[in-house]
Amino acid sequence: MNEPTIDPRARLWLGYDAFILRQVPFALGLGVLGLVAIAIADTDTRSGSKLLLAGFILIAAALAYCAYAWHRRTTPGGNGVLLAEEGIVYRLSKKQEHFIPWDEVIAIEPADRSRIPTFSRGPRIAPGAVAVVVSKSFYDRHIHVEWAIMRGPYWHLFFIDQGERVQLVLHHDMMSITPEALRAELFARWLAFSRHPNARLPATPWPEPAHWLPPEARQALARIVPSRIVRRWMMAVCAMAMLPAIYHWHWFAVRLTDGVPPEGSREYYLRDLIDKAGVPTCVSGGAVRTIQRAEVAYASTPSCTRTVRRSATTSRWLPAYEADIWCMAELRLKPAAPAVAVFELAVETHRWGFDPKRQHTLRVFVARAPAPEVARAKLAAFGACREK
């Protein structure tokens, strides 16, 4: 297949709109996060009202960014690079537009990424980026801005000082063009219109950009994921696989927050239950009855099991879950009869505060004595109570 020919006299505009469009998925992700916040917000509490407001703010910000990206995509102009017969128009902002004639171009070469500190934060120069080289005197006369505040924090990513010459980096990753195509467009116009002696020199091989993967690994990865369409399809599949986790987010929250309490707390819940309502206990003979404090000589540390079940109530549009915790403890009744007690630990939500509009939420464990029939079924399931 023949490669498409390049017309050097054609004007080519390369806007930085591709960078803005690539951030749209992140904006949509913020919008989804805002929907989740609205779905789980409890408007009866102050924190729930704040979460609801944050959800609406995230959705509004996502919609505003998508509208801005669409406006930049459909409206001509903006920041970018114009390749013309006269030279290069380098527009960084509305107030910073620089013109570089082809006669002032010394060379076209890879951007010098080694001069960018590795510990610096923020944007970087992508591998394979192309740079147009001009003299330091031309840069000082026509491009350089004295005030650092006018240059901005990322000036060093667009203009790299190399002593007697300066590289003007063209970030292909911010444009809708590959580095190979950008390089071909630049060379076609430089060789056709420049009167600089370097434009008449024999072409030198373009060095391969450094990569963190060895060539063998890159070739294997290219065979597994051969095209950009397949990579995007795989990303979409991964995003779809995350939807069930988002839908059942409350299950994960209960698993993380409502765990089995420590031994000291379990002993306290058992003692409190025995002192107040009594605890259902399987005594000798397989009978189940409620034991009070006066009948207990010794109580061991309860052992508990936890399961997460779906609650009968729902949290807005998403399902709600709750922890189902059951505990057993060995008792020694007076005078010396062994027994096994069972009780439930339920998680309750309490709201408190002086101002009804600013209530605080507190989740606590509460020990509950089950009905004798439920206690017998639980003890039988645990294999701790058999009728004789």
Secondary structure as GFF3:
##gff-version 3
##sequence-region A 1 388
A	DSSP	beta_strand	12	15	.	.	.	ID=ss1
A	DSSP	alpha_helix	17	22	.	.	.	ID=ss2
A	DSSP	alpha_helix	24	40	.	.	.	ID=ss3
A	DSSP	alpha_helix	46	74	.	.	.	ID=ss4
A	DSSP	beta_strand	80	83	.	.	.	ID=ss5
A	DSSP	beta_strand	87	91	.	.	.	ID=ss6
A	DSSP	beta_strand	97	101	.	.	.	ID=ss7
A	DSSP	three_ten_helix	102	104	.	.	.	ID=ss8
A	DSSP	beta_strand	107	110	.	.	.	ID=ss9
A	DSSP	three_ten_helix	113	115	.	.	.	ID=ss10
A	DSSP	beta_strand	130	135	.	.	.	ID=ss11
A	DSSP	alpha_helix	136	142	.	.	.	ID=ss12
A	DSSP	alpha_helix	148	151	.	.	.	ID=ss13
A	DSSP	alpha_helix	155	158	.	.	.	ID=ss14
A	DSSP	beta_strand	159	161	.	.	.	ID=ss15
A	DSSP	beta_strand	165	170	.	.	.	ID=ss16
A	DSSP	three_ten_helix	172	174	.	.	.	ID=ss17
A	DSSP	alpha_helix	179	193	.	.	.	ID=ss18
A	DSSP	three_ten_helix	197	200	.	.	.	ID=ss19
A	DSSP	alpha_helix	215	224	.	.	.	ID=ss20
A	DSSP	alpha_helix	228	247	.	.	.	ID=ss21
A	DSSP	alpha_helix	249	257	.	.	.	ID=ss22
A	DSSP	alpha_helix	263	275	.	.	.	ID=ss23
A	DSSP	beta_strand	279	282	.	.	.	ID=ss24
A	DSSP	beta_strand	288	291	.	.	.	ID=ss25
A	DSSP	three_ten_helix	293	295	.	.	.	ID=ss26
A	DSSP	beta_strand	296	299	.	.	.	ID=ss27
A	DSSP	beta_strand	303	315	.	.	.	ID=ss28
A	DSSP	beta_strand	318	333	.	.	.	ID=ss29
A	DSSP	beta_strand	337	352	.	.	.	ID=ss30
A	DSSP	beta_strand	360	368	.	.	.	ID=ss31
A	DSSP	alpha_helix	372	382	.	.	.	ID=ss32
###
